[in-house]
Amino acid sequence: MIANPCGVTDAAPVGIVEKIISCLLLVPFSLLSADSALRAQNLGADNRKRATAYLYDAVKTAALFGLSVFFLRQVMALHFVGLFASDEAVIASGGPYLKGYIFDTIFEGIHFSFSSYFCAAKKHLFFFSQSHCHRLCEDSFRLFGILGFSRWVL
């Protein structure tokens, strides 16, 4: 909404990057779905040791995926934006936005892992607090991406 008045060359990269981020978040969402069921079953069976082991495995997997996506996108940001657009101005302005916003993928999967654990463990206050803090951090990453984008545009 904020980028639309700036014109197509500035608004298109925002939509493209949001679609790239949405596609990338399918992996952490899938990890959340599979992992939360395993944790809930083990916590229901009062097997906290195994549920905690699933948590650590999920955090390691999510962090590894997030880091690999982060480094790949930092190097090839323009190529990935170019998959969705052919206009050189759109590609050139989308790269900095993607580089700034992609940092969130490192923490998104970790957040999902902990939130499903807290939810399954009936620690709703922890779940609420962690989700609220994550939302603030996610907005900060989005702002960081917009600032990188605006630096390019201005």
C-alpha positions, 0 to 999 in steps of 0.5 A: 500500500505504501509503495503503490503511489511510487509507481510500478517500478517501485511497487512491483519489487515489493510484491515480488519479494513478498511472493518469494518470502511466502514461497520460502516460508512453506518449508518452516510451515511444513516443519511446524505442522509435522513437528508440532504433532510429534511434540504434542504426542510426546508431551501428552505421553509425558515423555518430555525428553523426547519432545525436547529432542524434537524441539532441538532437532527442529530448531537446528533444521530451521536455522540451517535452512534459514542460513542457507536461504539467507546466504543464497539470496544475498549472492543471487538476489537479483537473479531471484527477482528476475524470475518474476520480472523482466524489467531491469529497473524492477529487478535492480530495485528489488534486489536490495529489498530482498537482501534486507528482508530475507534475514527474517527467514533465519528466525521464522522457522526457529520461532515456529518451532518454539511456539509449537512447543510452548503451545503443546506444553500448555505454556500459553503465557510463554507462547503469547510472549514469544509470538508477540516479540517475534511479531515486533522483530518481524516488523523490524526486519521488514522495516530493515528491508524497506530501508535498504529498498528506499536507499536504492530508490532515493 
